[in-house]
Amino acid sequence: MPLDIVLLLTTLPDSGSAQKLVDAVLDARLAACVTELGVVQSHYRWKGQRESAQEIQLLFKTSAARALELERFIAANHPYETPEIVVWPASASAAYGQWVAAETHRPTHV
């Protein structure tokens, strides 16, 4: 039976800032996995001008329980003034969904 997970997509200006964000997210257990989709060419309008830039695209896999916290963390730690943060629910295999839930579970302190 499929389990629900959440996917979050963002782009960063370079590999250094991408790695810094990946490390911080994984250390905080806000995502179970981050896939670097590689260098992409983005075309967009910004402050009245047409722009184009090479960026690093990242895909985060997290639990529904941690999705909002992940979104807020990325927004607060992103180098862009208005970062691309696209979030959508997804169904995962039972085994993968359980793994995502386990890896993003907030540890209980005794």
Phi and psi in radians as a Rosetta constraint file:
Dihedral C 1 N 2 CA 2 C 2 CIRCULARHARMONIC -1.130 0.35
Dihedral N 2 CA 2 C 2 N 3 CIRCULARHARMONIC 2.630 0.35
Dihedral C 2 N 3 CA 3 C 3 CIRCULARHARMONIC -2.040 0.35
Dihedral N 3 CA 3 C 3 N 4 CIRCULARHARMONIC 2.622 0.35
Dihedral C 3 N 4 CA 4 C 4 CIRCULARHARMONIC -1.424 0.35
Dihedral N 4 CA 4 C 4 N 5 CIRCULARHARMONIC 2.361 0.35
Dihedral C 4 N 5 CA 5 C 5 CIRCULARHARMONIC -2.311 0.35
Dihedral N 5 CA 5 C 5 N 6 CIRCULARHARMONIC 3.099 0.35
Dihedral C 5 N 6 CA 6 C 6 CIRCULARHARMONIC -2.229 0.35
Dihedral N 6 CA 6 C 6 N 7 CIRCULARHARMONIC 2.390 0.35
Dihedral C 6 N 7 CA 7 C 7 CIRCULARHARMONIC -1.887 0.35
Dihedral N 7 CA 7 C 7 N 8 CIRCULARHARMONIC 2.459 0.35
Dihedral C 7 N 8 CA 8 C 8 CIRCULARHARMONIC -2.326 0.35
Dihedral N 8 CA 8 C 8 N 9 CIRCULARHARMONIC 2.281 0.35
Dihedral C 8 N 9 CA 9 C 9 CIRCULARHARMONIC -2.013 0.35
Dihedral N 9 CA 9 C 9 N 10 CIRCULARHARMONIC 2.381 0.35
Dihedral C 9 N 10 CA 10 C 10 CIRCULARHARMONIC -2.576 0.35
Dihedral N 10 CA 10 C 10 N 11 CIRCULARHARMONIC 2.881 0.35
Dihedral C 10 N 11 CA 11 C 11 CIRCULARHARMONIC -2.189 0.35
Dihedral N 11 CA 11 C 11 N 12 CIRCULARHARMONIC 2.620 0.35
Dihedral C 11 N 12 CA 12 C 12 CIRCULARHARMONIC -2.282 0.35
Dihedral N 12 CA 12 C 12 N 13 CIRCULARHARMONIC 2.780 0.35
Dihedral C 12 N 13 CA 13 C 13 CIRCULARHARMONIC -1.273 0.35
Dihedral N 13 CA 13 C 13 N 14 CIRCULARHARMONIC -0.397 0.35
Dihedral C 13 N 14 CA 14 C 14 CIRCULARHARMONIC -2.793 0.35
Dihedral N 14 CA 14 C 14 N 15 CIRCULARHARMONIC 2.950 0.35
Dihedral C 14 N 15 CA 15 C 15 CIRCULARHARMONIC -1.176 0.35
Dihedral N 15 CA 15 C 15 N 16 CIRCULARHARMONIC -0.556 0.35
Dihedral C 15 N 16 CA 16 C 16 CIRCULARHARMONIC -1.117 0.35
Dihedral N 16 CA 16 C 16 N 17 CIRCULARHARMONIC -0.826 0.35
Dihedral C 16 N 17 CA 17 C 17 CIRCULARHARMONIC -1.221 0.35
Dihedral N 17 CA 17 C 17 N 18 CIRCULARHARMONIC -0.559 0.35
Dihedral C 17 N 18 CA 18 C 18 CIRCULARHARMONIC -1.135 0.35
Dihedral N 18 CA 18 C 18 N 19 CIRCULARHARMONIC -0.810 0.35
Dihedral C 18 N 19 CA 19 C 19 CIRCULARHARMONIC -1.130 0.35
Dihedral N 19 CA 19 C 19 N 20 CIRCULARHARMONIC -0.671 0.35
Dihedral C 19 N 20 CA 20 C 20 CIRCULARHARMONIC -1.069 0.35
Dihedral N 20 CA 20 C 20 N 21 CIRCULARHARMONIC -0.761 0.35
Dihedral C 20 N 21 CA 21 C 21 CIRCULARHARMONIC -1.188 0.35
Dihedral N 21 CA 21 C 21 N 22 CIRCULARHARMONIC -0.755 0.35
Dihedral C 21 N 22 CA 22 C 22 CIRCULARHARMONIC -1.000 0.35
Dihedral N 22 CA 22 C 22 N 23 CIRCULARHARMONIC -0.860 0.35
Dihedral C 22 N 23 CA 23 C 23 CIRCULARHARMONIC -1.033 0.35
Dihedral N 23 CA 23 C 23 N 24 CIRCULARHARMONIC -0.790 0.35
Dihedral C 23 N 24 CA 24 C 24 CIRCULARHARMONIC -1.137 0.35
Dihedral N 24 CA 24 C 24 N 25 CIRCULARHARMONIC -0.725 0.35
Dihedral C 24 N 25 CA 25 C 25 CIRCULARHARMONIC -1.151 0.35
Dihedral N 25 CA 25 C 25 N 26 CIRCULARHARMONIC -0.811 0.35
Dihedral C 25 N 26 CA 26 C 26 CIRCULARHARMONIC -1.170 0.35
Dihedral N 26 CA 26 C 26 N 27 CIRCULARHARMONIC -0.693 0.35
Dihedral C 26 N 27 CA 27 C 27 CIRCULARHARMONIC -1.083 0.35
Dihedral N 27 CA 27 C 27 N 28 CIRCULARHARMONIC -0.594 0.35
Dihedral C 27 N 28 CA 28 C 28 CIRCULARHARMONIC -1.486 0.35
Dihedral N 28 CA 28 C 28 N 29 CIRCULARHARMONIC -0.015 0.35
Dihedral C 28 N 29 CA 29 C 29 CIRCULARHARMONIC 1.039 0.35
Dihedral N 29 CA 29 C 29 N 30 CIRCULARHARMONIC 0.566 0.35
Dihedral C 29 N 30 CA 30 C 30 CIRCULARHARMONIC -1.475 0.35
Dihedral N 30 CA 30 C 30 N 31 CIRCULARHARMONIC -0.279 0.35
Dihedral C 30 N 31 CA 31 C 31 CIRCULARHARMONIC -2.498 0.35
Dihedral N 31 CA 31 C 31 N 32 CIRCULARHARMONIC 2.606 0.35
Dihedral C 31 N 32 CA 32 C 32 CIRCULARHARMONIC -1.481 0.35
Dihedral N 32 CA 32 C 32 N 33 CIRCULARHARMONIC -0.504 0.35
Dihedral C 32 N 33 CA 33 C 33 CIRCULARHARMONIC -2.664 0.35
Dihedral N 33 CA 33 C 33 N 34 CIRCULARHARMONIC 2.518 0.35
Dihedral C 33 N 34 CA 34 C 34 CIRCULARHARMONIC -2.269 0.35
Dihedral N 34 CA 34 C 34 N 35 CIRCULARHARMONIC 2.155 0.35
Dihedral C 34 N 35 CA 35 C 35 CIRCULARHARMONIC -1.792 0.35
Dihedral N 35 CA 35 C 35 N 36 CIRCULARHARMONIC 2.133 0.35
Dihedral C 35 N 36 CA 36 C 36 CIRCULARHARMONIC -1.458 0.35
Dihedral N 36 CA 36 C 36 N 37 CIRCULARHARMONIC 1.964 0.35
Dihedral C 36 N 37 CA 37 C 37 CIRCULARHARMONIC -1.430 0.35
Dihedral N 37 CA 37 C 37 N 38 CIRCULARHARMONIC -0.082 0.35
Dihedral C 37 N 38 CA 38 C 38 CIRCULARHARMONIC 1.763 0.35
Dihedral N 38 CA 38 C 38 N 39 CIRCULARHARMONIC -2.972 0.35
Dihedral C 38 N 39 CA 39 C 39 CIRCULARHARMONIC -1.380 0.35
Dihedral N 39 CA 39 C 39 N 40 CIRCULARHARMONIC 2.280 0.35
Dihedral C 39 N 40 CA 40 C 40 CIRCULARHARMONIC -2.169 0.35
Dihedral N 40 CA 40 C 40 N 41 CIRCULARHARMONIC 2.745 0.35
Dihedral C 40 N 41 CA 41 C 41 CIRCULARHARMONIC -1.834 0.35
Dihedral N 41 CA 41 C 41 N 42 CIRCULARHARMONIC 2.025 0.35
Dihedral C 41 N 42 CA 42 C 42 CIRCULARHARMONIC -1.815 0.35
Dihedral N 42 CA 42 C 42 N 43 CIRCULARHARMONIC 2.433 0.35
Dihedral C 42 N 43 CA 43 C 43 CIRCULARHARMONIC -2.173 0.35
Dihedral N 43 CA 43 C 43 N 44 CIRCULARHARMONIC 2.264 0.35
Dihedral C 43 N 44 CA 44 C 44 CIRCULARHARMONIC -2.805 0.35
Dihedral N 44 CA 44 C 44 N 45 CIRCULARHARMONIC 2.936 0.35
Dihedral C 44 N 45 CA 45 C 45 CIRCULARHARMONIC -1.800 0.35
Dihedral N 45 CA 45 C 45 N 46 CIRCULARHARMONIC 2.325 0.35
Dihedral C 45 N 46 CA 46 C 46 CIRCULARHARMONIC -2.485 0.35
Dihedral N 46 CA 46 C 46 N 47 CIRCULARHARMONIC 2.099 0.35
Dihedral C 46 N 47 CA 47 C 47 CIRCULARHARMONIC 0.909 0.35
Dihedral N 47 CA 47 C 47 N 48 CIRCULARHARMONIC 0.804 0.35
Dihedral C 47 N 48 CA 48 C 48 CIRCULARHARMONIC 1.432 0.35
Dihedral N 48 CA 48 C 48 N 49 CIRCULARHARMONIC -0.010 0.35
Dihedral C 48 N 49 CA 49 C 49 CIRCULARHARMONIC -2.066 0.35
Dihedral N 49 CA 49 C 49 N 50 CIRCULARHARMONIC 2.594 0.35
Dihedral C 49 N 50 CA 50 C 50 CIRCULARHARMONIC -1.451 0.35
Dihedral N 50 CA 50 C 50 N 51 CIRCULARHARMONIC 2.294 0.35
Dihedral C 50 N 51 CA 51 C 51 CIRCULARHARMONIC -2.212 0.35
Dihedral N 51 CA 51 C 51 N 52 CIRCULARHARMONIC 2.839 0.35
Dihedral C 51 N 52 CA 52 C 52 CIRCULARHARMONIC -2.594 0.35
Dihedral N 52 CA 52 C 52 N 53 CIRCULARHARMONIC 2.389 0.35
Dihedral C 52 N 53 CA 53 C 53 CIRCULARHARMONIC -2.682 0.35
Dihedral N 53 CA 53 C 53 N 54 CIRCULARHARMONIC 2.564 0.35
Dihedral C 53 N 54 CA 54 C 54 CIRCULARHARMONIC -1.443 0.35
Dihedral N 54 CA 54 C 54 N 55 CIRCULARHARMONIC 2.354 0.35
Dihedral C 54 N 55 CA 55 C 55 CIRCULARHARMONIC -2.426 0.35
Dihedral N 55 CA 55 C 55 N 56 CIRCULARHARMONIC 2.854 0.35
Dihedral C 55 N 56 CA 56 C 56 CIRCULARHARMONIC -1.725 0.35
Dihedral N 56 CA 56 C 56 N 57 CIRCULARHARMONIC 2.181 0.35
Dihedral C 56 N 57 CA 57 C 57 CIRCULARHARMONIC -1.756 0.35
Dihedral N 57 CA 57 C 57 N 58 CIRCULARHARMONIC 2.312 0.35
Dihedral C 57 N 58 CA 58 C 58 CIRCULARHARMONIC -2.119 0.35
Dihedral N 58 CA 58 C 58 N 59 CIRCULARHARMONIC 2.450 0.35
Dihedral C 58 N 59 CA 59 C 59 CIRCULARHARMONIC -2.086 0.35
Dihedral N 59 CA 59 C 59 N 60 CIRCULARHARMONIC 2.028 0.35
Dihedral C 59 N 60 CA 60 C 60 CIRCULARHARMONIC -1.715 0.35
Dihedral N 60 CA 60 C 60 N 61 CIRCULARHARMONIC 2.434 0.35
Dihedral C 60 N 61 CA 61 C 61 CIRCULARHARMONIC -2.026 0.35
Dihedral N 61 CA 61 C 61 N 62 CIRCULARHARMONIC 2.155 0.35
Dihedral C 61 N 62 CA 62 C 62 CIRCULARHARMONIC -2.470 0.35
Dihedral N 62 CA 62 C 62 N 63 CIRCULARHARMONIC 3.064 0.35
Dihedral C 62 N 63 CA 63 C 63 CIRCULARHARMONIC -1.547 0.35
Dihedral N 63 CA 63 C 63 N 64 CIRCULARHARMONIC 2.769 0.35
Dihedral C 63 N 64 CA 64 C 64 CIRCULARHARMONIC -1.042 0.35
Dihedral N 64 CA 64 C 64 N 65 CIRCULARHARMONIC -0.588 0.35
Dihedral C 64 N 65 CA 65 C 65 CIRCULARHARMONIC -1.143 0.35
Dihedral N 65 CA 65 C 65 N 66 CIRCULARHARMONIC -0.479 0.35
Dihedral C 65 N 66 CA 66 C 66 CIRCULARHARMONIC -1.893 0.35
Dihedral N 66 CA 66 C 66 N 67 CIRCULARHARMONIC -0.011 0.35
Dihedral C 66 N 67 CA 67 C 67 CIRCULARHARMONIC -1.064 0.35
Dihedral N 67 CA 67 C 67 N 68 CIRCULARHARMONIC -0.837 0.35
Dihedral C 67 N 68 CA 68 C 68 CIRCULARHARMONIC -1.143 0.35
Dihedral N 68 CA 68 C 68 N 69 CIRCULARHARMONIC -0.694 0.35
Dihedral C 68 N 69 CA 69 C 69 CIRCULARHARMONIC -1.113 0.35
Dihedral N 69 CA 69 C 69 N 70 CIRCULARHARMONIC -0.704 0.35
Dihedral C 69 N 70 CA 70 C 70 CIRCULARHARMONIC -1.090 0.35
Dihedral N 70 CA 70 C 70 N 71 CIRCULARHARMONIC -0.811 0.35
Dihedral C 70 N 71 CA 71 C 71 CIRCULARHARMONIC -1.019 0.35
Dihedral N 71 CA 71 C 71 N 72 CIRCULARHARMONIC -0.801 0.35
Dihedral C 71 N 72 CA 72 C 72 CIRCULARHARMONIC -1.144 0.35
Dihedral N 72 CA 72 C 72 N 73 CIRCULARHARMONIC -0.684 0.35
Dihedral C 72 N 73 CA 73 C 73 CIRCULARHARMONIC -1.099 0.35
Dihedral N 73 CA 73 C 73 N 74 CIRCULARHARMONIC -0.801 0.35
Dihedral C 73 N 74 CA 74 C 74 CIRCULARHARMONIC -1.103 0.35
Dihedral N 74 CA 74 C 74 N 75 CIRCULARHARMONIC -0.785 0.35
Dihedral C 74 N 75 CA 75 C 75 CIRCULARHARMONIC -1.028 0.35
Dihedral N 75 CA 75 C 75 N 76 CIRCULARHARMONIC -0.707 0.35
Dihedral C 75 N 76 CA 76 C 76 CIRCULARHARMONIC -1.316 0.35
Dihedral N 76 CA 76 C 76 N 77 CIRCULARHARMONIC -0.423 0.35
Dihedral C 76 N 77 CA 77 C 77 CIRCULARHARMONIC -1.981 0.35
Dihedral N 77 CA 77 C 77 N 78 CIRCULARHARMONIC 0.212 0.35
Dihedral C 77 N 78 CA 78 C 78 CIRCULARHARMONIC -1.598 0.35
Dihedral N 78 CA 78 C 78 N 79 CIRCULARHARMONIC 2.442 0.35
Dihedral C 78 N 79 CA 79 C 79 CIRCULARHARMONIC -1.284 0.35
Dihedral N 79 CA 79 C 79 N 80 CIRCULARHARMONIC -0.289 0.35
Dihedral C 79 N 80 CA 80 C 80 CIRCULARHARMONIC -1.439 0.35
Dihedral N 80 CA 80 C 80 N 81 CIRCULARHARMONIC 2.582 0.35
Dihedral C 80 N 81 CA 81 C 81 CIRCULARHARMONIC -1.091 0.35
Dihedral N 81 CA 81 C 81 N 82 CIRCULARHARMONIC -0.739 0.35
Dihedral C 81 N 82 CA 82 C 82 CIRCULARHARMONIC -2.290 0.35
Dihedral N 82 CA 82 C 82 N 83 CIRCULARHARMONIC 1.480 0.35
Dihedral C 82 N 83 CA 83 C 83 CIRCULARHARMONIC -1.225 0.35
Dihedral N 83 CA 83 C 83 N 84 CIRCULARHARMONIC 2.578 0.35
Dihedral C 83 N 84 CA 84 C 84 CIRCULARHARMONIC -1.249 0.35
Dihedral N 84 CA 84 C 84 N 85 CIRCULARHARMONIC 2.070 0.35
Dihedral C 84 N 85 CA 85 C 85 CIRCULARHARMONIC -2.343 0.35
Dihedral N 85 CA 85 C 85 N 86 CIRCULARHARMONIC 1.868 0.35
Dihedral C 85 N 86 CA 86 C 86 CIRCULARHARMONIC -2.021 0.35
Dihedral N 86 CA 86 C 86 N 87 CIRCULARHARMONIC 2.193 0.35
Dihedral C 86 N 87 CA 87 C 87 CIRCULARHARMONIC -2.177 0.35
Dihedral N 87 CA 87 C 87 N 88 CIRCULARHARMONIC 2.371 0.35
Dihedral C 87 N 88 CA 88 C 88 CIRCULARHARMONIC -2.616 0.35
Dihedral N 88 CA 88 C 88 N 89 CIRCULARHARMONIC 2.580 0.35
Dihedral C 88 N 89 CA 89 C 89 CIRCULARHARMONIC -1.322 0.35
Dihedral N 89 CA 89 C 89 N 90 CIRCULARHARMONIC 2.656 0.35
Dihedral C 89 N 90 CA 90 C 90 CIRCULARHARMONIC -2.557 0.35
Dihedral N 90 CA 90 C 90 N 91 CIRCULARHARMONIC 2.733 0.35
Dihedral C 90 N 91 CA 91 C 91 CIRCULARHARMONIC -1.755 0.35
Dihedral N 91 CA 91 C 91 N 92 CIRCULARHARMONIC 2.387 0.35
Dihedral C 91 N 92 CA 92 C 92 CIRCULARHARMONIC -2.144 0.35
Dihedral N 92 CA 92 C 92 N 93 CIRCULARHARMONIC 2.806 0.35
Dihedral C 92 N 93 CA 93 C 93 CIRCULARHARMONIC -1.002 0.35
Dihedral N 93 CA 93 C 93 N 94 CIRCULARHARMONIC 2.709 0.35
Dihedral C 93 N 94 CA 94 C 94 CIRCULARHARMONIC -0.981 0.35
Dihedral N 94 CA 94 C 94 N 95 CIRCULARHARMONIC -0.796 0.35
Dihedral C 94 N 95 CA 95 C 95 CIRCULARHARMONIC -1.118 0.35
Dihedral N 95 CA 95 C 95 N 96 CIRCULARHARMONIC -0.786 0.35
Dihedral C 95 N 96 CA 96 C 96 CIRCULARHARMONIC -1.182 0.35
Dihedral N 96 CA 96 C 96 N 97 CIRCULARHARMONIC -0.744 0.35
Dihedral C 96 N 97 CA 97 C 97 CIRCULARHARMONIC -1.059 0.35
Dihedral N 97 CA 97 C 97 N 98 CIRCULARHARMONIC -0.702 0.35
Dihedral C 97 N 98 CA 98 C 98 CIRCULARHARMONIC -1.152 0.35
Dihedral N 98 CA 98 C 98 N 99 CIRCULARHARMONIC -0.691 0.35
Dihedral C 98 N 99 CA 99 C 99 CIRCULARHARMONIC -1.108 0.35
Dihedral N 99 CA 99 C 99 N 100 CIRCULARHARMONIC -0.796 0.35
Dihedral C 99 N 100 CA 100 C 100 CIRCULARHARMONIC -1.022 0.35
Dihedral N 100 CA 100 C 100 N 101 CIRCULARHARMONIC -0.804 0.35
Dihedral C 100 N 101 CA 101 C 101 CIRCULARHARMONIC -1.067 0.35
Dihedral N 101 CA 101 C 101 N 102 CIRCULARHARMONIC -0.759 0.35
Dihedral C 101 N 102 CA 102 C 102 CIRCULARHARMONIC -1.152 0.35
Dihedral N 102 CA 102 C 102 N 103 CIRCULARHARMONIC -0.722 0.35
Dihedral C 102 N 103 CA 103 C 103 CIRCULARHARMONIC -1.317 0.35
Dihedral N 103 CA 103 C 103 N 104 CIRCULARHARMONIC -0.340 0.35
Dihedral C 103 N 104 CA 104 C 104 CIRCULARHARMONIC -1.845 0.35
Dihedral N 104 CA 104 C 104 N 105 CIRCULARHARMONIC 0.062 0.35
Dihedral C 104 N 105 CA 105 C 105 CIRCULARHARMONIC -1.221 0.35
Dihedral N 105 CA 105 C 105 N 106 CIRCULARHARMONIC 2.299 0.35
Dihedral C 105 N 106 CA 106 C 106 CIRCULARHARMONIC -1.234 0.35
Dihedral N 106 CA 106 C 106 N 107 CIRCULARHARMONIC 2.114 0.35
Dihedral C 106 N 107 CA 107 C 107 CIRCULARHARMONIC -1.075 0.35
Dihedral N 107 CA 107 C 107 N 108 CIRCULARHARMONIC 2.492 0.35
Dihedral C 107 N 108 CA 108 C 108 CIRCULARHARMONIC -1.554 0.35
Dihedral N 108 CA 108 C 108 N 109 CIRCULARHARMONIC 2.197 0.35
Dihedral C 108 N 109 CA 109 C 109 CIRCULARHARMONIC -1.639 0.35
Dihedral N 109 CA 109 C 109 N 110 CIRCULARHARMONIC 2.361 0.35
